[in-house]
Amino acid sequence: MSYKRFGFVLGPLLFILIHFFFKGEGLSEEGRDILAATSWIGIWWVFEVLPIAVTALLPILLFPLLDAVALGDTTASYGHKYVFLYLGGFI
């Protein structure tokens, strides 16, 4: 079994274990969801299961689905409208 397959299974498995079974003292439900998603993303990032650019897009999918962070707040971390304006001008 290759390390990529191991990481492919380990990421979602760790997500499920944290999401359903981890009870952190003083950690809100949203915080637990963010921890679970971040562990999945981190495992896939380290094991390079998918290209890193694709793995970096997982928060856009996971955070709103878990109702942990709104879609607008999540995508705001990926860039500002002026960055894309300048990028378009440079291209």
C-alpha positions, 0 to 999 in steps of 0.5 A: 500500500502506497503512502498516498493511499494511506493518507487518502484513507487516514484523512477522512478517518481522522475527520470522522473520529474527531467530528463524532468522538472528540470532546475537547474541554472548552472547545465549541462545536464549530471549533471541533468541526474546524479541528476535524476539517483541518486535520483532514486537510493537513493529512492530505497536504503532508501525504500529497494525496491530491495536488496541494492546490486542490487540497487547499480548496477543501476548506471552501467545501468543508467549512460551510457544509459543517456550518462552522464558517460561512462561505463568504468568510471562508473565501475571503481568506483566499484573496481580496477583490483588488488582488484579482483586479491587479492580477487581471490587469497584469495578465 
